[in-house]
């Protein structure tokens, strides 16, 4: 069909707010949001993250209190990231699967207090290794794949036993999703979901996150390029996603977010599976800096940045703006 002016005036439907709402192709709601939270040891403890203004590390008691507020805002899920004390880190990352570890204790406390909120746990070793890499290393510092998976399985099982609803392997080891699925099934955790970080890039946008979990000092200027993906590649991401789905992933993740929305769209178009994206710490920090300087309108840009994820095909978004966005959406 050939559309011509003046029979077709594209601005007709843009004139009034009500028609703009009626014909909007995508909608953002609080139910689309997942709030990442950093948990630390102690009671009534909170620490600001300087590179992430407005984000705090919280002790478990304060974490539970904030989780109640998230439920009231309509946010359905949180993603937990433990801040491991330096003395608990090691080459073998044994603290990762400690039944009384920080992540495990936090999961139990949240699920006991708020059974209806989904708790997503990070399955990766970088918060627990003395070198800051996501796995065990050999004498040359190379991250070992299969040996790392053995520890990841123990970690995921400890999370499931604590009550985690979703385990999220973010390590990018080959074959880890299949190993986790088999272990969960064998141990009776048949309904524990796997949200696989299937397309996680070796990005420079993660710096503030590493500050928040305390791994920046451990990695000491190193990088993760020999296991995370090359930012130049797109077809490779589709192969990674396909492999994780074959191995038993229930949901897949693209990380980072806004610079990789083309990957989100390809994933949704090619696989038509639950697809999530992470608006990472560097994206958050850039926005907050612009807001603080008065260069961007905070409320409008938060919502615009998040609807871009929905337009690209994301079913859900991990974002440090989740609370702000939910509050803005509640105002209509």
N, C-alpha and C positions, 0 to 999 in steps of 0.2 A: 504494500500500500504506500502510495506517495502522499505525504502530508504537505500541504501548502498553506501559506499565509494568505488571507486572514482567517480562513476556516480553522486553521490550527494556530492558536495563540498559546504558546507554552506558559505564558505568565498568568493566564486565567486562574489556574489552580494554585498559583503562588500568592495571590492577592490577599487572601484571608487566612488567618491562623487556623481556623477550623478545617478549611480545605487542605491546607498543608498537612495537617494531622491525618486527615482521611486518606490521603494518597501516599503517605510515608511508606517507603518500601521496607524499612527496617525499624525496629523498636529496641530501645535499651531499657531494661528493667533491673531492679536490685537482684532479681533471681539470676541474672547473667554474671554476677560478680563473685569472685573468690578473694578473700583478704589474706595476704601473707602476713604472718606474725612471727616475731622473734622472741624466744623464751630463754630466760636465764635463771640461774640458781638463786635461792634465797626466798625471803618473804617480804612483801611490800617494797619490792625493788623495781625501779624503773631507771633506764638510762637512755638518753637521747643519742641518736646517730647523727653526728655532725654533717655528714655528706648527704643525709636524707632528712631535711627539715620536716618536723611533724611526725616522724616515725620513731618509735621507742622500742627498746628491749624491755620485756616485762617478766617479772617472776610469775610463777604459776597461778598464785591467788589473784593477781591483777589481770592475768590473761583470761581467767575464767570470768571475771567481772566484765571485761571488755567483750568477751564472746556473747554474754547476755545482751549487750547493747547492739551487737551485730544482728542477732536474731530479731530484735525489735525493729531494726531497719529493713528486715526482709532479706538479708544476705544469707545464703544457704550453706556456705562452706568457708572454712579457713584452711590455710596451708601453714604447717608448723616448721620452723627452722630453729634448731637449738644453738645456743651460744655456749660452746663447750669450753670449760676452764682449761687453761694451758697445761696444767699438770695431768689432765685426763687424756691428752692427745698422745699418740704413739705411732710408730711405724706400722703396726699391725691393725690399728684402728679398732681395738677390741671394745672400746666404749660405745661404738655404734650399735652393738647388740646387747648391751648391758640391760637386763630386765628392769633395773632401777635407774636407768639412765634418764637424762633430762627430758628427752622427747617422749619416752615411754611413760614417765610420770605425768607429763602434761596431757597426753592422750587420755589416760585413765581419769584424770581430774575433770577434764572437759566433758567426756562422755558420761561421767557420773552426774555432773551438774546439769548438762544440756544434751540429753540423748538425741535430740532431733537435729542438731547441727552436724554437718558432715565434716569430719576431720581428715585432712590429707597430709600424709607424712612424706618427707623427702628421703628417698633411698639413695644415698651417695655418701662417700667417705671423707670428703674434703673438710667437714667440720671436726673430724676426729683424727686426722693424720697430722703428724708433726711437720710434714713438708707441704701441706696444703693442697696436694693433688687429690683427685677423686678416686684413687685406688692405691693398691699396694705397688711398690716400685722395686726394680732390681738395682744392682750396684751402680748402673749408669743413670739411674733416675727415670728409666722408662716405665710407664704404668703397665702393669701386667694384667692381661684381660681375664683369663680363666681363674686365676688365684683371687682376683678382686671379686668375681662373681660369687665365689664361695662365701665371702664375708657379706656381700649384699643380700644373699639368701637368708643368712642368720639375722641380719638387720631387719629385713622385711617381715620375717616371722615374728620377731620381737614386737614390731609395731602392730601386727595383726592380733597377737595375743593380748596386747594392751587395749585393743578395741578400735584401732584405726579403720575407717571405712574405705579409704582409698590409699594405696601406696603408690608413690610416684618416683620411679627410678629416673634420676636426672644425670646419671654418670656417663652414659654413652658407651658402655662396654658392649661388644658384640655378643648377642645371645643371652643377655641378662633377663629379658622379658620372659623367654621360654623357661629359664631356670626358676624364676620367681613364680610363674604360673604353676609349674609342676610342684614346687614346694608348698604353695598355698593349698592346692588341691589335695596333696598327700597328707597334709596336716589338718584337713577339715575346714579350711577357710575358703569354702567354695564361693562365697558371696563377697569376698574382699576384692574390690575393683583395682585394676592397674591403670593408672594414668601415665602413659609412657612419654617421657621427654624424647620424642622420636627424632625431631629435627632441632637439636640444640647446637647452636653455632659457637665457634671459638671467638666470641665477641669481646670488644673492649667496652661494652656497655654494662658490664657486671661489677665494676669497681666498687661502688657504694655498698652493694650487697656483701662483698667480701669484707668490707669494713664492719658491717653490721654483725656478721657471724664470727668475726675475729680470725678469718683465715688469710687476710691480705698480708700480714706479717710473716706467715708461714711459707707462703709460696715465693716470697722474696724476688719478685720481678719475673718469675717463670711464667710459662703459658701452658695452655691445654690443647694445643693445636694437633697433637698426635692422637687425640681421641674425639674431641669435639669437631664439628663440621667447619669446612672452609666457607667463609661468607660469599665466595664467588659462585657457589654451586647450588643449583636448584633441582636438577634431575636426581642427584644423589640423595636429596631429602626425600624424594618420592620412594626411592629404594629402601631407605631406612624405615619409613613409615610402613611400607608394605611388609617388611620383615617383622616389625613389631606386632602388626595385626595378625600375621600368620602365627606368631608365637603366643598370642593370647591377650594382647592389650585390649582393654575395653574402650579406652579413650586415648587420643594422641595429643601431644603438645608441640607447639612451635615456640621457640625462644631464641632471641628476643622477639618483641612484638612489632611495633610500628615499622621498623626498617625491613621487616620480613613478611609484610602482609601479602605479598605475592605468593609466598609459600603457603600461607593459610588458605588462600583462594585455590591454589592448585590442589592442595590436600582435600578440601571439601568437594571440589569438582570431580576429582579422580577417584576418591574412595567413599565419599558420602558416609562418613563415620563421625561420631562425636569428636569435634575438633576444638582444642583450646589454645589460647595464646597467652603469653606472659608479658605484660607491660613492665619491663624490668627496671631495676634500681636506677640505671643511668638515664632512662627515659624520664622517670619520676624526678630525678635531681635536676635535669635540664629544665623541665617545666617549672619546678619550684623556684629555680633561679630567675627565670623570666618573670614569674609572678611577683617575686620579691622586688624586682627592679621596675615593676609597673609596665613592662613591655608587652604583656599579654593579659587578657581578661581571664582570671582564674576559673570562675564558674563555667563560663562558656567553653573555654578550651578543654577543661576536664571532660565535659560531656561530648564535645566534638571528637576528641581523641578516642573515646571509648566507642562511639557509634561507628567509627572507622573500622574497628575490629569486627563488629557485627556485619557491616557491609561486605567485608572481605570473606565472611563465612564462618567466623568463630561462634561456637555455641556458648562459650564462657570465657571470661577474661580474669586472669590473676592480675590484680592491680593494687598498688598502695593507695590509690584514690578511691577504693571501694566505699569507704565510709562517707567521704565527701560526695561521691556520686549518688549514693543511696539517699542521702539527706536532700540533695538537690532534686532528685526525681520525686521525692515525697511531696515536694512543694508544687508539683505539677508544672 
